[in-house]
Amino acid sequence: MGQPQFVHLHVHTDFSLLDGACETSELLDEASRQKMPAVAITDHGNLFAAANFFHEASKRDVKAIIGCEVYVAKGSRHDRGEKNSPVNGGANGADRAEMEQGTRGNNHLGTAV
C-alpha cells in the first residue's frame, strides 16, 4: 500500500474577509506540487471563489471540493442578540440560565459538496 495522502478540508481563501488570505491559485499550485489528490475551500458565508477554484483545479489535476462555513443561530435572522449584548448587561447569570445547557448563542456549520 502506498503513502497515505493528505487533503485539506478546511481552507479559507481571501474571500473570507478577516479570516483568510490564501489565494486559490497559490493553494492549488502547492496542492499540485505536493501531489494532493484534492483540496477543499470553505469560505465564510459565501461561494465567491468556487467557480474559479473549480476551473483552476481541473487544470492542475486536483479535485476541487467546494464548501461553505455558514452561521447557525437560534431564532430569526432578524434577531441581533440585543439580549446578550454587552451594552444591555452581557451574558449574566440570568441570560445564561435561559440558554440550553452546553450551547452558545451562534454556531458555525461547515458543509462541502
QUIKA-V303070 format. One line per field, one symbol per residue. ss: DSSP state (a for helix, b for strand, c for the rest). psi: psi as a letter, one per 40 degrees, with the letter a starting at -180 (. if undefined). burial: + if it has 16 or more other ideal C-beta (glycine too) atoms within 10 Angstrom, else -. A space follows every 10 residues. Layout:
# QUIKA-V303070
ss = ???
psi = ???
burial = ???
This chain:
# QUIKA-V303070
ss = cccccccccc ccbccccccc cbcaaaaaaa aaaccccbbb bbbbccccca aaaaaaaaac ccbbbbbbbb bbbccccccc caaacaaacc ccaaaaaacc cccccbbbbb bbc
psi = iahihhhheg hhaeegheei ehhddddddd dddefhdiii hgiheifded ddddddddde fhhhhhihhi hhihaieehe fddeiddfea gaddddddii heiiciiihh ii.
burial = -------+-- ++++++---+ -+-+--++-- +----+--++ ++++----++ --+--++--- -+-++++++- ---------- ---+------ ---------- ---------- ---
